Amino acid sequence: MFRSKTLNQIASVGLNKLPRERYQAGDDFERYEGAIVRSAKLHNETFPSDLLAIARAGAGTNNIPIDRCNKNGIVVFNTPGANANAVKELVIASLLYSSRDIMGGADWVKE
């Protein structure tokens, strides 16, 4: 059984993809083989000797000390593209916002 410590709040939709017969995920482990992180800064953290991998939920790994992880044999990976839907929604909303007088309409409704 592999234990993965969640260092930020991770959506249950994502955690449920881990088969329960092989993985435990939670924030209350002292010893764990995996870590799942979103935005927690890990540069000053002490990692347990059992740690095998750190998964970054999202793009980038700037909050993880890659050099120290490499020296200790800890695999670091991220999930680029996981936020693609949010980016698409933001782009479409920006296109609508810039092409229509949305704020003017909102002000008109308030009056």
All heavy atoms as an XYZ file, in Angstrom:
852
protein
N       0.851     -1.173      0.000
C       0.000      0.000      0.000
C       0.896      1.235      0.000
O       1.747      1.400      0.858
C      -0.888     -0.021      1.239
C      -1.803      1.141      1.394
S      -3.266      1.169      0.357
C      -4.220     -0.178      0.984
N       0.697      2.110     -0.990
C       1.439      3.359     -1.091
C       0.650      4.475     -0.424
O      -0.554      4.594     -0.631
C       1.697      3.738     -2.557
C       2.676      2.832     -3.240
C       2.240      1.831     -4.076
C       4.036      3.005     -3.042
C       3.132      0.990     -4.708
C       4.944      2.175     -3.660
C       4.494      1.164     -4.504
N       1.336      5.278      0.370
C       0.707      6.429      1.022
C       1.156      7.691      0.294
O       2.347      7.902      0.071
C       1.132      6.501      2.479
C       0.632      5.350      3.316
C       1.289      5.392      4.669
N       2.735      5.405      4.499
C       3.561      4.443      4.895
N       3.091      3.402      5.504
N       4.856      4.530      4.698
N       0.192      8.529     -0.043
C       0.484      9.818     -0.674
C      -0.061     10.924      0.214
O      -1.250     10.964      0.503
C      -0.159      9.917     -2.056
O       0.463      9.031     -2.947
N       0.823     11.801      0.634
C       0.415     12.915      1.478
C      -0.006     14.078      0.596
O       0.695     14.459     -0.333
C       1.558     13.354      2.389
C       1.150     14.439      3.357
C       2.200     14.673      4.400
C       1.696     15.682      5.416
N       2.603     15.793      6.553
N      -1.186     14.614      0.873
C      -1.668     15.783      0.147
C      -1.220     17.020      0.933
O      -1.571     17.177      2.099
C      -3.196     15.765     -0.002
O      -3.790     15.621      1.281
C      -3.641     14.610     -0.898
N      -0.425     17.874      0.282
C       0.126     19.042      0.948
C      -0.720     20.289      0.720
O      -0.422     21.342      1.275
C       1.561     19.267      0.474
C       2.484     18.068      0.737
C       3.839     18.267      0.099
C       2.626     17.822      2.228
N      -1.722     20.182     -0.106
C      -2.751     21.208     -0.312
C      -4.076     20.478     -0.398
O      -4.109     19.253     -0.485
C      -2.562     21.972     -1.630
C      -1.341     22.838     -1.642
O      -0.369     22.525     -2.315
N      -1.362     23.932     -0.922
N      -5.163     21.227     -0.438
C      -6.470     20.607     -0.664
C      -6.513     20.146     -2.122
O      -6.360     20.945     -3.037
C      -7.583     21.598     -0.390
C      -8.936     20.999     -0.628
C      -9.851     21.207      0.547
O      -9.522     21.905      1.472
N     -11.003     20.587      0.508
N      -6.685     18.872     -2.333
C      -6.758     18.283     -3.671
C      -8.191     17.789     -3.862
O      -8.770     17.159     -2.974
C      -5.762     17.112     -3.837
C      -4.327     17.547     -3.476
C      -5.821     16.539     -5.237
C      -3.720     18.603     -4.383
N      -8.759     18.068     -5.027
C     -10.142     17.685     -5.313
C     -10.322     16.173     -5.191
O      -9.485     15.398     -5.661
C     -10.540     18.158     -6.709
N     -11.420     15.779     -4.589
C     -11.708     14.354     -4.419
C     -11.882     13.663     -5.772
O     -11.620     12.468     -5.891
C     -12.940     14.147     -3.549
O     -14.054     14.777     -4.127
N     -12.293     14.411     -6.792
C     -12.435     13.832     -8.132
C     -11.083     13.280     -8.597
O     -11.007     12.190     -9.173
C     -12.963     14.888     -9.132
C     -12.923     14.374    -10.549
C     -14.357     15.309     -8.765
N     -10.025     14.016     -8.334
C      -8.689     13.556     -8.713
C      -8.196     12.424     -7.826
O      -7.647     11.436     -8.310
N      -8.388     12.567     -6.528
C      -7.921     11.528     -5.595
C      -8.654     10.212     -5.799
O      -8.075      9.142     -5.586
C      -8.083     12.008     -4.149
C      -7.199     13.178     -3.733
C      -7.523     13.598     -2.307
C      -5.731     12.840     -3.873
N      -9.897     10.270     -6.231
C     -10.666      9.041     -6.463
C     -10.136      8.247     -7.653
O     -10.520      7.091     -7.830
C     -12.146      9.363     -6.650
C     -12.794      9.785     -5.361
O     -12.296      9.503     -4.274
N     -13.904     10.499     -5.464
N      -9.286      8.829     -8.466
C      -8.696      8.099     -9.588
C      -7.604      7.136     -9.124
O      -7.200      6.252     -9.867
C      -8.144      9.066    -10.620
C      -9.253      9.899    -11.248
C      -8.833     10.496    -12.543
C      -9.951     11.301    -13.136
N     -10.893     10.510    -13.900
N      -7.134      7.308     -7.897
C      -6.139      6.384     -7.339
C      -6.862      5.137     -6.837
O      -7.766      5.247     -6.003
C      -5.388      7.043     -6.177
C      -4.586      8.292     -6.493
C      -4.077      8.932     -5.205
C      -3.433      7.964     -7.420
N      -6.484      3.955     -7.308
C      -7.152      2.722     -6.843
C      -6.973      2.547     -5.328
O      -5.853      2.533     -4.825
C      -6.439      1.605     -7.607
C      -5.752      2.273     -8.744
C      -5.464      3.675     -8.310
N      -8.066      2.422     -4.606
C      -8.032      2.350     -3.141
C      -7.305      1.115     -2.611
O      -6.809      1.128     -1.492
C      -9.448      2.397     -2.587
C     -10.108      3.735     -2.815
C     -11.432      3.821     -2.067
N     -12.184      4.996     -2.456
C     -12.038      6.187     -1.915
N     -11.136      6.354     -0.985
N     -12.763      7.209     -2.318
N      -7.253      0.057     -3.414
C      -6.566     -1.154     -2.944
C      -5.039     -1.008     -3.002
O      -4.328     -1.806     -2.412
C      -7.019     -2.388     -3.728
C      -6.730     -2.371     -5.204
C      -7.806     -1.673     -6.031
O      -8.780     -1.160     -5.468
O      -7.647     -1.641     -7.259
N      -4.543      0.031     -3.698
C      -3.087      0.230     -3.803
C      -2.606      1.530     -3.175
O      -1.430      1.651     -2.841
C      -2.660      0.218     -5.273
C      -2.862     -1.146     -5.916
C      -2.203     -1.250     -7.251
N      -0.770     -1.032     -7.117
C      -0.004     -0.613     -8.101
N      -0.507     -0.361     -9.273
N       1.278     -0.451     -7.920
N      -3.505      2.533     -3.037
C      -3.080      3.864     -2.594
C      -3.959      4.398     -1.478
O      -5.162      4.212     -1.486
C      -3.133      4.873     -3.756
C      -2.250      4.510     -4.912
C      -2.760      3.850     -6.018
C      -0.903      4.839     -4.906
C      -1.953      3.511     -7.092
C      -0.088      4.502     -5.969
C      -0.617      3.845     -7.057
O       0.191      3.517     -8.111
N      -3.320      5.086     -0.546
C      -4.009      5.872      0.462
C      -3.562      7.315      0.260
O      -2.373      7.568      0.065
C      -3.616      5.458      1.872
C      -4.177      4.159      2.339
C      -3.730      3.893      3.772
O      -2.585      4.118      4.118
N      -4.654      3.415      4.580
N      -4.485      8.243      0.296
C      -4.141      9.660      0.153
C      -4.782     10.438      1.281
O      -5.936     10.197      1.640
C      -4.615     10.190     -1.200
N      -4.012     11.346      1.856
C      -4.527     12.175      2.932
C      -3.450     13.115      3.432
O      -2.301     13.065      2.985
N      -3.810     13.956      4.386
C      -2.845     14.941      4.876
C      -2.294     14.602      6.256
O      -1.581     15.396      6.857
C      -3.476     16.329      4.895
C      -4.700     16.404      5.785
O      -5.076     15.381      6.375
O      -5.268     17.500      5.882
N      -2.593     13.412      6.767
C      -2.207     13.082      8.138
C      -1.110     12.011      8.251
O      -0.964     11.391      9.287
C      -3.446     12.654      8.927
C      -4.171     11.486      8.284
O      -3.843     11.140      7.140
O      -5.064     10.916      8.936
N      -0.317     11.815      7.208
C       0.755     10.819      7.257
C       2.059     11.462      7.730
O       2.391     12.572      7.329
C       1.012     10.216      5.870
C      -0.171      9.509      5.274
C      -0.707      9.936      4.075
C      -0.751      8.426      5.899
C      -1.782      9.305      3.505
C      -1.839      7.783      5.339
C      -2.352      8.222      4.143
N       2.785     10.758      8.591
C       4.132     11.208      8.946
C       5.148     10.583      8.003
O       6.140     11.212      7.645
C       4.448     10.839     10.389
C       3.716     11.715     11.383
C       4.208     11.502     12.795
O       5.415     11.209     12.969
O       3.391     11.636     13.716
N       4.917      9.340      7.613
C       5.787      8.644      6.654
C       4.947      8.387      5.413
O       3.823      7.915      5.509
C       6.298      7.336      7.235
C       6.878      7.522      8.599
C       8.268      7.165      8.912
N       9.187      6.684      7.981
C      10.353      7.295      7.749
N      10.639      8.423      8.326
N      11.220      6.769      6.936
N       5.486      8.715      4.264
C       4.733      8.556      3.018
C       5.706      8.400      1.860
O       6.846      8.838      1.916
C       3.787      9.737      2.799
C       4.421     11.098      2.961
C       4.929     11.787      1.873
C       4.521     11.703      4.220
C       5.512     13.033      2.015
C       5.101     12.938      4.369
C       5.594     13.606      3.276
O       6.180     14.835      3.424
N       5.221      7.719      0.813
C       6.044      7.453     -0.363
C       5.816      8.479     -1.473
O       6.651      8.645     -2.353
C       5.764      6.050     -0.919
C       6.148      4.921      0.005
C       5.100      4.612      1.076
O       3.911      4.927      0.884
O       5.501      4.074      2.121
N       4.672      9.131     -1.460
C       4.343     10.117     -2.484
C       3.785     11.375     -1.861
O       3.225     11.345     -0.765
N       3.961     12.489     -2.559
C       3.387     13.759     -2.119
C       2.646     14.372     -3.296
O       3.127     14.332     -4.426
C       4.477     14.702     -1.629
N       1.475     14.917     -3.014
C       0.679     15.610     -4.037
C       0.549     17.053     -3.581
O       0.101     17.319     -2.465
C      -0.707     14.956     -4.205
C      -0.567     13.468     -4.530
C      -1.486     15.674     -5.299
C      -1.878     12.705     -4.521
N       0.964     17.969     -4.430
C       1.025     19.382     -4.061
C       0.425     20.242     -5.161
O       0.470     19.876     -6.339
C       2.482     19.796     -3.766
C       3.348     19.666     -4.989
C       2.573     21.189     -3.203
N      -0.173     21.357     -4.776
C      -0.626     22.357     -5.751
C       0.266     23.582     -5.638
O       1.090     23.828     -6.487
C      -2.089     22.727     -5.493
C      -3.034     21.688     -6.012
C      -4.498     22.054     -5.844
N      -4.763     23.473     -5.885
C      -5.677     24.069     -5.139
N      -6.383     23.370     -4.281
N      -5.897     25.350     -5.237
N       0.106     24.354     -4.566
C       0.834     25.610     -4.466
C       1.729     25.716     -3.238
O       2.401     26.721     -3.068
C      -0.163     26.777     -4.462
O      -1.046     26.645     -3.368
N       1.747     24.705     -2.384
C       2.593     24.750     -1.190
C       4.059     24.864     -1.599
O       4.512     24.186     -2.518
C       2.374     23.500     -0.343
N       4.781     25.732     -0.915
C       6.204     25.911     -1.201
C       6.991     24.877     -0.403
O       6.918     24.837      0.819
C       6.624     27.324     -0.854
C       5.908     28.351     -1.730
C       6.435     29.735     -1.520
C       5.768     30.801     -2.318
N       4.826     30.486     -3.316
N       7.758     24.061     -1.099
C       8.456     22.950     -0.464
C       9.960     23.182     -0.308
O      10.664     22.284      0.139
C       8.235     21.671     -1.287
C       6.783     21.265     -1.504
C       6.708     19.967     -2.296
C       6.063     21.114     -0.186
N      10.447     24.357     -0.646
C      11.897     24.601     -0.618
C      12.494     24.447      0.775
O      13.657     24.056      0.895
C      12.210     25.978     -1.197
C      11.948     26.053     -2.661
N      12.786     25.500     -3.602
C      10.911     26.582     -3.355
C      12.293     25.686     -4.799
N      11.143     26.337     -4.687
N      11.751     24.721      1.832
C      12.276     24.613      3.201
C      11.750     23.383      3.936
O      11.985     23.243      5.129
C      11.919     25.878      3.994
C      12.588     27.108      3.408
O      13.728     27.045      2.959
N      11.867     28.216      3.393
N      11.050     22.516      3.230
C      10.480     21.317      3.852
C      11.532     20.217      3.968
O      12.425     20.092      3.126
C       9.311     20.790      3.024
C       8.109     21.700      3.002
C       7.418     21.805      4.345
O       7.306     20.778      5.043
O       7.015     22.924      4.689
N      11.392     19.405      4.992
C      12.219     18.215      5.156
C      11.397     17.033      4.665
O      10.271     16.827      5.112
C      12.590     18.007      6.636
O      13.262     19.169      7.093
C      13.474     16.788      6.810
N      11.965     16.257      3.747
C      11.247     15.126      3.169
C      11.619     13.847      3.899
O      12.773     13.646      4.274
C      11.590     14.969      1.685
C      11.230     16.162      0.849
C      12.156     16.721     -0.011
C       9.979     16.732      0.919
C      11.838     17.816     -0.785
C       9.640     17.829      0.147
C      10.578     18.375     -0.710
N      10.644     12.940      4.088
C      10.961     11.655      4.718
C      11.844     10.814      3.795
O      11.819     10.966      2.575
C       9.592     10.997      4.920
C       8.687     11.663      3.957
C       9.231     13.033      3.735
N      12.613      9.930      4.384
C      13.536      9.100      3.589
C      12.792      8.144      2.659
O      13.348      7.685      1.670
C      14.465      8.313      4.513
O      13.702      7.496      5.382
N      11.527      7.846      2.958
C      10.719      6.939      2.131
C      10.157      7.603      0.876
O       9.623      6.915      0.009
C       9.522      6.405      2.930
C       9.941      5.592      4.137
O      11.127      5.240      4.234
O       9.080      5.319      4.985
N      10.242      8.942      0.775
C       9.603      9.653     -0.326
C      10.206      9.258     -1.669
O      11.408      9.335     -1.873
C       9.718     11.174     -0.124
C       8.960     12.036     -1.128
C       7.467     11.770     -1.071
C       9.243     13.514     -0.869
N       9.330      8.828     -2.593
C       9.753      8.398     -3.926
C       9.404      9.410     -5.007
O      10.116      9.523     -6.004
C       9.101      7.061     -4.280
C       9.384      5.886     -3.349
C       8.535      4.683     -3.726
C      10.864      5.546     -3.384
N       8.273     10.133     -4.835
C       7.816     11.018     -5.899
C       6.991     12.167     -5.337
O       6.310     12.028     -4.327
C       6.983     10.240     -6.910
N       7.065     13.302     -6.054
C       6.229     14.458     -5.758
C       5.466     14.786     -7.029
O       6.056     14.988     -8.088
C       7.058     15.676     -5.318
C       7.840     15.365     -4.047
C       6.156     16.895     -5.121
C       8.802     16.458     -3.625
N       4.139     14.817     -6.921
C       3.286     15.154     -8.060
C       2.762     16.567     -7.873
O       2.184     16.877     -6.839
C       2.125     14.172     -8.158
N       2.977     17.406     -8.863
C       2.479     18.787     -8.829
C       1.173     18.822     -9.609
O       1.166     18.583    -10.820
C       3.519     19.726     -9.432
C       3.033     21.111     -9.809
C       2.710     21.963     -8.584
N       2.697     23.365     -8.906
C       1.638     24.031     -9.344
N       0.502     23.414     -9.541
N       1.713     25.317     -9.577
N       0.070     19.087     -8.935
C      -1.232     19.180     -9.585
C      -1.314     20.539    -10.274
O      -1.592     21.543     -9.650
C      -2.356     19.017     -8.565
N      -1.014     20.565    -11.546
C      -0.990     21.808    -12.310
C       0.298     21.925    -13.096
O       1.114     21.009    -13.130
N       0.472     23.069    -13.715
C       1.658     23.300    -14.534
C       2.774     23.884    -13.676
O       2.542     24.544    -12.682
C       1.321     24.256    -15.677
N       4.011     23.617    -14.077
C       5.168     24.194    -13.398
C       5.598     23.409    -12.176
O       4.849     22.596    -11.635
N       6.838     23.646    -11.769
C       7.384     23.006    -10.571
C       8.225     23.997     -9.769
O       9.127     23.596     -9.039
C       8.256     21.789    -10.958
O       9.269     22.213    -11.867
C       7.436     20.677    -11.560
N       7.937     25.283     -9.902
C       8.754     26.298     -9.238
C       8.635     26.283     -7.718
O       9.459     26.883     -7.033
C       8.413     27.694     -9.775
C       6.966     28.061     -9.541
O       6.115     27.183     -9.444
N       6.689     29.333     -9.458
N       7.671     25.606     -7.159
C       7.512     25.520     -5.711
C       8.146     24.250     -5.125
O       7.972     23.959     -3.952
C       6.030     25.601     -5.330
C       5.188     24.534     -5.994
O       5.510     24.065     -7.078
N       4.103     24.158     -5.361
N       8.890     23.526     -5.949
C       9.515     22.261     -5.526
C      11.025     22.373     -5.723
O      11.481     22.793     -6.793
C       8.954     21.088     -6.348
C       7.434     21.008     -6.177
C       9.613     19.775     -5.955
C       6.751     20.058     -7.132
N      11.833     21.977     -4.728
C      13.292     22.050     -4.869
C      13.826     20.903     -5.741
O      14.261     19.868     -5.242
C      13.792     21.956     -3.424
C      12.740     21.148     -2.730
C      11.443     21.516     -3.397
N      13.809     21.118     -7.032
C      14.165     20.076     -7.998
C      15.578     19.528     -7.754
O      15.775     18.309     -7.768
C      14.058     20.613     -9.441
C      12.633     21.122     -9.728
C      14.475     19.567    -10.457
C      11.602     20.058     -9.788
N      16.557     20.399     -7.541
C      17.942     19.941     -7.347
C      18.068     19.009     -6.144
O      18.702     17.963     -6.223
C      18.890     21.130     -7.184
C      19.030     21.939     -8.459
O      18.730     21.387     -9.545
O      19.428     23.115     -8.371
N      17.452     19.386     -5.032
C      17.506     18.547     -3.831
C      16.791     17.221     -4.063
O      17.249     16.160     -3.634
C      16.886     19.294     -2.646
C      17.027     18.553     -1.344
C      16.855     19.431     -0.125
N      15.734     20.329     -0.167
C      14.630     20.161      0.555
N      14.487     19.120      1.348
N      13.653     21.041      0.484
N      15.656     17.269     -4.771
C      14.927     16.036     -5.079
C      15.773     15.121     -5.961
O      15.833     13.910     -5.727
C      13.600     16.356     -5.758
S      12.391     17.110     -4.659
N      16.445     15.691     -6.963
C      17.313     14.881     -7.834
C      18.419     14.202     -7.039
O      18.711     13.027     -7.253
C      17.933     15.748     -8.933
C      16.936     16.121    -10.001
O      15.908     15.468    -10.165
N      17.228     17.176    -10.729
N      19.039     14.922     -6.115
C      20.119     14.351     -5.296
C      19.620     13.179     -4.448
O      20.359     12.237     -4.182
C      20.711     15.410     -4.373
C      21.586     16.403     -5.072
C      22.129     17.412     -4.077
C      22.802     18.546     -4.811
N      23.198     19.631     -3.896
N      18.357     13.274     -4.012
C      17.799     12.233     -3.142
C      17.014     11.174     -3.894
O      16.381     10.317     -3.278
C      16.910     12.882     -2.076
C      17.716     13.732     -1.120
O      18.795     13.359     -0.702
N      17.203     14.903     -0.795
N      17.011     11.238     -5.226
C      16.322     10.231     -6.025
C      14.813     10.345     -6.001
O      14.112      9.358     -6.235
N      14.304     11.528     -5.717
C      12.859     11.749     -5.680
C      12.405     12.239     -7.051
O      12.894     13.248     -7.548
C      12.485     12.785     -4.594
C      12.945     12.299     -3.219
C      10.987     13.055     -4.614
C      12.859     13.353     -2.133
N      11.496     11.515     -7.658
C      10.961     11.882     -8.972
C       9.959     13.021     -8.796
O       9.110     12.968     -7.900
C      10.273     10.669     -9.636
C       9.640     11.053    -10.955
C      11.268      9.530     -9.819
N      10.069     14.039     -9.643
C       9.134     15.166     -9.606
C       8.458     15.263    -10.960
O       9.122     15.221    -11.997
C       9.872     16.490     -9.290
C       8.904     17.670     -9.363
C      10.538     16.418     -7.925
N       7.141     15.366    -10.952
C       6.415     15.538    -12.212
C       5.217     16.433    -11.982
O       4.812     16.678    -10.852
C       6.002     14.186    -12.814
C       5.155     13.335    -11.923
C       3.777     13.370    -12.023
C       5.734     12.497    -10.985
C       2.985     12.577    -11.203
C       4.952     11.701    -10.165
C       3.580     11.751    -10.279
N       4.681     16.975    -13.074
C       3.522     17.852    -12.980
C       2.451     17.385    -13.949
O       2.628     16.388    -14.646
C       3.915     19.309    -13.233
C       4.471     19.539    -14.611
O       4.549     18.631    -15.431
N       4.884     20.750    -14.891
N       1.351     18.107    -13.981
C       0.224     17.734    -14.839
C      -0.136     18.895    -15.757
O      -1.187     19.512    -15.595
C      -0.997     17.329    -13.996
O      -1.324     18.416    -13.130
C      -0.727     16.084    -13.188
N       0.746     19.218    -16.703
C       0.428     20.336    -17.598
C      -0.829     20.013    -18.397
O      -1.074     18.867    -18.760
C       1.652     20.439    -18.495
C       2.257     19.079    -18.472
C       1.954     18.522    -17.105
N      -1.602     21.031    -18.642
C      -2.843     20.834    -19.383
C      -4.027     20.522    -18.493
O      -5.169     20.527    -18.955
N      -3.782     20.278    -17.210
C      -4.884     19.962    -16.308
C      -5.828     21.143    -16.151
O      -7.006     20.969    -15.867
C      -4.346     19.538    -14.941
N      -5.313     22.342    -16.352
C      -6.160     23.525    -16.223
C      -6.607     24.060    -17.577
O      -7.041     25.202    -17.694
C      -5.436     24.613    -15.436
C      -4.167     25.063    -16.129
O      -3.692     24.430    -17.061
N      -3.611     26.157    -15.672
N      -6.535     23.251    -18.620
C      -6.854     23.699    -19.980
C      -8.288     24.200    -20.100
O      -8.543     25.200    -20.775
C      -6.597     22.572    -20.981
N      -9.243     23.545    -19.462
C     -10.635     24.003    -19.547
C     -10.808     25.383    -18.938
O     -11.515     26.233    -19.479
C     -11.584     23.014    -18.875
C     -11.860     21.816    -19.745
O     -11.689     21.864    -20.958
N     -12.285     20.731    -19.129
N     -10.163     25.632    -17.809
C     -10.259     26.945    -17.172
C      -9.656     28.023    -18.065
O     -10.190     29.125    -18.170
C      -9.570     26.925    -15.813
N      -8.556     27.704    -18.717
C      -7.919     28.667    -19.623
C      -8.839     28.957    -20.808
O      -9.027     30.120    -21.193
C      -6.543     28.153    -20.101
C      -5.975     29.037    -21.196
C      -5.580     28.059    -18.924
N      -9.446     27.913    -21.375
C     -10.370     28.117    -22.502
C     -11.549     28.991    -22.088
O     -11.950     29.892    -22.827
C     -10.873     26.774    -23.034
C      -9.825     25.980    -23.795
C     -10.416     24.723    -24.372
C     -10.285     23.623    -23.353
N     -10.689     22.308    -23.847
N     -12.107     28.734    -20.907
C     -13.227     29.539    -20.433
C     -12.819     30.998    -20.249
O     -13.574     31.911    -20.584
C     -13.752     28.969    -19.112
C     -14.448     27.635    -19.271
C     -14.704     26.949    -17.944
O     -14.323     27.490    -16.885
O     -15.294     25.853    -17.960
N     -11.628     31.220    -19.727
C     -11.142     32.582    -19.533
C     -10.954     33.304    -20.861
O     -11.306     34.478    -20.998
C      -9.830     32.557    -18.745
C      -9.246     33.902    -18.353
C     -10.215     34.668    -17.457
C      -7.921     33.702    -17.644
N     -10.425     32.610    -21.857
C     -10.233     33.208    -23.177
C     -11.577     33.574    -23.807
O     -11.749     34.681    -24.331
C      -9.421     32.257    -24.100
C      -9.450     32.724    -25.540
C      -7.987     32.148    -23.600
N     -12.527     32.662    -23.754
C     -13.846     32.936    -24.349
C     -14.523     34.100    -23.620
O     -15.091     34.995    -24.245
C     -14.722     31.673    -24.340
C     -14.154     30.666    -25.353
C     -16.175     32.006    -24.664
C     -14.785     29.302    -25.299
N     -14.438     34.110    -22.282
C     -15.031     35.214    -21.519
C     -14.354     36.537    -21.875
O     -15.030     37.566    -22.018
C     -14.917     34.942    -20.027
N     -13.040     36.525    -22.057
C     -12.314     37.745    -22.424
C     -12.714     38.225    -23.811
O     -12.833     39.430    -24.048
C     -10.803     37.506    -22.366
O     -10.407     37.211    -21.062
N     -12.897     37.299    -24.733
C     -13.341     37.672    -26.079
C     -14.716     38.335    -26.031
O     -14.955     39.366    -26.669
C     -13.376     36.455    -26.997
C     -12.029     35.905    -27.450
C     -12.209     34.553    -28.124
C     -11.361     36.886    -28.390
N     -15.636     37.733    -25.271
C     -16.968     38.319    -25.136
C     -16.898     39.681    -24.448
O     -17.539     40.642    -24.865
C     -17.890     37.384    -24.352
C     -18.301     36.103    -25.058
C     -19.016     35.167    -24.099
C     -19.171     36.405    -26.258
N     -16.127     39.757    -23.409
C     -15.997     40.995    -22.645
C     -15.437     42.122    -23.512
O     -15.902     43.260    -23.438
C     -15.091     40.752    -21.435
C     -14.980     41.930    -20.513
C     -16.015     42.264    -19.652
C     -13.834     42.714    -20.502
C     -15.929     43.349    -18.799
C     -13.733     43.799    -19.657
C     -14.777     44.118    -18.807
O     -14.680     45.187    -17.976
N     -14.453     41.813    -24.342
C     -13.830     42.850    -25.164
C     -14.668     43.208    -26.391
O     -14.521     44.296    -26.943
C     -12.429     42.415    -25.602
O     -12.504     41.291    -26.447
N     -15.546     42.321    -26.832
C     -16.327     42.602    -28.032
C     -17.688     43.225    -27.731
O     -18.328     43.760    -28.628
C     -16.518     41.320    -28.845
O     -17.344     40.417    -28.142
N     -18.134     43.161    -26.508
C     -19.440     43.707    -26.122
C     -19.244     44.648    -24.934
O     -18.315     44.490    -24.150
C     -20.395     42.576    -25.715
C     -20.561     41.476    -26.741
C     -21.289     41.917    -27.954
N     -22.671     42.178    -27.603
C     -23.578     42.579    -28.450
N     -23.265     42.759    -29.708
N     -24.805     42.807    -28.063
N     -20.119     45.582    -24.779
C     -20.039     46.522    -23.661
C     -20.725     45.906    -22.437
O     -21.772     46.380    -21.971
C     -20.690     47.848    -24.061
C     -20.493     48.913    -22.993
O     -19.621     48.742    -22.115
O     -21.245     49.901    -23.029
N     -20.112     44.867    -21.902
C     -20.714     44.125    -20.794
C     -20.806     44.990    -19.538
O     -21.829     45.015    -18.858
C     -19.935     42.817    -20.527
C     -20.136     41.877    -21.721
C     -20.377     42.165    -19.218
C     -19.335     40.610    -21.678
N     -19.741     45.716    -19.229
C     -19.772     46.564    -18.036
C     -20.786     47.695    -18.187
O     -21.459     48.057    -17.232
C     -18.376     47.116    -17.736
C     -17.419     46.065    -17.196
S     -18.085     45.096    -15.816
C     -18.288     46.333    -14.570
N     -20.887     48.242    -19.405
C     -21.902     49.269    -19.647
C     -23.295     48.723    -19.431
O     -24.166     49.388    -18.853
N     -23.524     47.500    -19.881
C     -24.813     46.848    -19.672
C     -25.084     46.594    -18.200
O     -26.201     46.797    -17.718
N     -24.070     46.187    -17.471
C     -24.225     45.950    -16.035
C     -24.534     47.257    -15.305
O     -25.400     47.298    -14.422
C     -22.966     45.304    -15.463
N     -23.848     48.332    -15.703
C     -24.119     49.638    -15.094
C     -25.540     50.094    -15.406
O     -26.227     50.658    -14.561
C     -23.102     50.680    -15.597
C     -21.704     50.426    -15.042
O     -21.589     49.717    -14.011
O     -20.728     50.923    -15.646
N     -25.992     49.863    -16.646
C     -27.336     50.254    -17.064
C     -28.391     49.516    -16.227
O     -29.372     50.099    -15.776
C     -27.524     49.952    -18.546
C     -28.877     50.333    -19.066
C     -29.315     51.564    -19.419
C     -29.975     49.437    -19.263
N     -30.628     51.497    -19.823
C     -31.052     50.192    -19.732
C     -30.143     48.067    -19.084
C     -32.279     49.640    -20.040
C     -31.360     47.514    -19.375
C     -32.430     48.287    -19.855
N     -28.146     48.208    -15.978
C     -29.083     47.415    -15.177
C     -29.133     47.948    -13.740
O     -30.203     48.025    -13.136
C     -28.688     45.915    -15.205
C     -29.475     45.127    -14.170
C     -28.876     45.338    -16.580
N     -27.984     48.342    -13.191
C     -27.957     48.874    -11.828
C     -28.763     50.162    -11.710
O     -29.358     50.438    -10.669
C     -26.517     49.137    -11.397
C     -25.729     47.893    -11.096
C     -24.317     48.249    -10.696
C     -23.459     47.024    -10.539
N     -22.072     47.382    -10.217
N     -28.728     50.994    -12.772
C     -29.469     52.260    -12.748
C     -30.958     51.988    -12.790
O     -31.784     52.643    -12.267
C     -29.071     53.149    -13.936
C     -27.662     53.671    -13.825
C     -27.264     54.461    -15.059
O     -28.124     54.729    -15.914
O     -26.090     54.763    -15.190
